[in-house]
Amino acid sequence: MPRETFQQQLRMLQENLMAMGLQVDAAIGRAIDALANRDAILARDIIANDVAVNQAQREIEEQCLILIATQQPLASDLRIIMSIAGIASELERMADHAEGIAKITLRLADEPLLKPLIDIPRMAEIARLMLREQLTAFVNRDASVARRLSEQDDEVDRLYDQVFRELLVFMMNDPRTITRATYLLWVAHNLERIADRTTNIGERVVFLTTGQVEELNVKRAQPG
């Protein structure tokens, strides 16, 4: 394969990754909409569409393997290919978290929400913004932006802790709320994990641009 064709294949891989990112971003937003409106139809659609995200991830991974196996890429090209494969894996797991929120929505569809959704949509908003901007940092090969964005994960963690404390008070004051509170806690946990995975994408961007493996969220990386 001529060098020009190889570079074209890399560009196509990146475009496919960006398209997958748009799918995942939309899935997260739709999952929160389904929860807020207890929309079982939308929740089922999100669950069904997860198959398309899984397929996109498999196709990207296969394309990466073919390029590695057939082209003997340079070190810089290999970093790009490995970063694309790693980011695709993170996106697939984010879609799983969105699917998890949709499944929780089905369990809550016939129940009134325990409390107005304020912090949970905010968590989703921050996580989605982090995702979009980390993908842009990947396209621009901008490690400084990737590092800066990882700091927003602390805000998502703060909101998660706040949601946890509020729901714990509900459960302590009225045991009848335990089931609904637990479901909302699972939603918040899924969003917290999505934000963590955007930070993982940032680490891939840093690796791509510097060749160094770097932990971007030191507090999260430390034991305990």
ABEGO torsion letter per residue (X at the ends): XBAAAAAAAAAAAAAAAAAAAAAAAAAAAAAAAAAAAGBAAAAAAAAAAAAAAAAAAAAAAAAAAAAAAAAGBBAAAAAAAAAAAAAAAAAAAAAAAAAAAAAAAAAAAABBBABBBAAAAAAAAAAAAAAAAAAAAAAAGBAAAAAAAAAAAAAAAAAAAAAAAAAAAAAAABAAAAAAAAAAAAAAAAAAAAAAAAAAAAAAAAAAAAGBBBBABAAAABBX
